[in-house]
Amino acid sequence: MHRNSLEIVREFIKNYLPDRELQVLDLGSRVMPHQVRLGSYRQFFTNKKWQYVGADIEAGENVDVVMTDGYKIPFNSEEFDVVISGQTIEHVEYPWFLFEEIARVLKKDGLCCIIAPAVIHEHKYPLDTYRYYPDGMKALAKWSHLNVLDVFLKEHKKLGDRHHMLDCCLIAKKP
C-alpha cells in the first residue's frame, strides 16, 4: 500500500459510492508493518451505512477474515456491493481466477476498484507475477463478465530519488 493507492480509493469512493447501505470487501487488506503509518482503505469507509470487511491470505493488521485458498473468496455469491483490492493482484499467479471470484461475490450492479502497479520495482510477497496496463485490466474484466466503467494509469507523485512508479486502476460493474 502506498499514498497513490490510497488517493485512488478516496476518489473512487467520492465519485462512485452512494450514501446507502453497502457491504464492502477489501481483498488483500493486510497492512504490512512498514505501512501502518499510512493506514488502510478502511479509514475511508467511515459512512455508518457501510460495512467494511478486510480479507487476506495471512492474518495481520486490518484483516478480518483469513482466506485459506487465495483463489476462493470465503463468502457467498452476490454478498458484496463493492470489492476493492489494491497492490494485490500482482502477487497472484493466476489473476483471472481471482477476477472470476470477485465477480461471483459482487451483487448485481456491484462495483469493483482494482489497483495494481504498471511500473514498479520487483517486490515479492511471496510472488511478483505481473504488471498491469489498461488493456490487461480490460481483458480481466471481460474474462470475468464485468463491465468496465473506467480504467486509467496514475503516476505517483514526486518520489525523490526513488524509481518511477505508475499504477493502473480498473473500475468495473457487475451487470
N, C-alpha and C positions, 0 to 999 in steps of 0.2 A: 504494500500500500504506500502511496505517496500523495503529495499535495494535488498533483494533476488529477489523479483518480478521484480524490475527494471533491474537487471542483466540478468534475463531470457529473458525479452523482447529485451534488447540490443543485446543479442546473436541470438535471433530469427530473428531480422532484418538483422544482419550481414550474417547469414547463409541461409536465405530463400527468402529475398525480392529482386527482381530485380530492376535495375535502369531504371524504366519506369513509366509511369503514373499509379498511384494506388489510389483507393478510400479506405480509412481505417476507420473502425468503432471501437471505444473503448466502450464496454459495461460495465457499472458500473464505469464511468470515474471520478466521483466526488472525489475531493481531500478533505479529512477532514481537519479541521483547524490545528490539531496537526501534519499533514503530509505535510503541504505546503513547508517546508524546503527541503523535498526530491524531490518535483516536481511531475510530472505525466509522463505517457508514451509519451505524446505529445512532450516532449523535445527531443525524439529520432527520430521523424518523420520530419527531417529537409530537406530532399530531396525536392527540389522545384517542383518535378513531383508528389509528394504525397499530397493528401488532407485528412486531419485528422478530424474526427467528434467524439466528445465525447457525449455519451448518458447515462442518469441515470434516476432513478425514482424520484429524487429530484434535484432542481436547486442548483447550487453552483459553486465553483471554478472548472474549467475545464469541465463544462457541456454546450454543445451547444444545445442539444435537450433533453427536459424532456419527459420521457415516461410515459403516463398516465395509461398504463397497463403493469406491469412488465413482462408479457408473450407475448406481441405483440410488436415487434420491429417496430417502425413507419416509415419504409422505404419500398420501392418497392422490389419485388423479384429480385434477382440477381443484386443488386445495388452495392455491395462492393467486392473488390478484396481480402480484408483482414479484419478479425474480430479478435480483441484481447479483452481479458477480464481477469483481474487479481483480485483475492481476492473478487470475487462477487458471484460465483455460490454456495458457502457455505451458502449464505443468501437467497437462492431461495428454496421455499418449494417443487416445482416440477421441478427440473432441466431438465428433459427430454423434457418438453415443450419448455424451453428456447433453448435447443440444436436444436430442430426442427426449431425454428425461425432463429437461426444462420445459419443453412443450407439453409433456404429459402432465406435469404438476400445475401448469398455468390454467386458470379458469378461462372460459370463453371470453374474449376481449381483454384478457390479461396482457400485461406488458412485461418485457424484459429489457434490462440495460446491462450489456456485457462489454467489459472493458479489458483490453489486452494490449501488450506492447507491440508496436510495429518496429521500433528501433530501440534497442537497449542492449546492455552487456549480457553475457550468459549469467544466469542465476538459477542454479539447480535447486529444486525442492520437491521431491528428490530428482525430478527430471526437468529439463527445459527443452521443450519439443518444437515449438513453432513461434513464428512472428506473424502478426495479422494485419492485413490491409483491407480496405472496404470490400473488394471483390471476394476475398476469403470469408469475411463475415456474412456477406450476402449469400454465398454458397451454403454456409452452415445453416442460415435461416431457411433457405429454400429446402434443404435436405430435411429439416425438421418441421416443415409446413408452417413457418411463421412468416407473417407479412412485415417486410422492412418498412419502418416509418422514417428512419434516418440512420445514416452511417457516416462517420466522419473521422478525420485524423485531428489530433490536438497535440501541439508541441508543448513540451514542458517549458515553464517559464525559466528565466535565467538560472543556469546551474553552475555558474562559475567555471571552474576548470574541469568539471565532470563531463562525461561523454554526452553527446547529443542524444536526446530521448524523445520519443514520439509514441502516443497511444492511439489505438483505434477503438472506436465505440460504436456498438450496434444498439439501436433501439428498435424493438420489433413487437408485434402484437399477434396474439393467437386469434385466428378467425373464428 
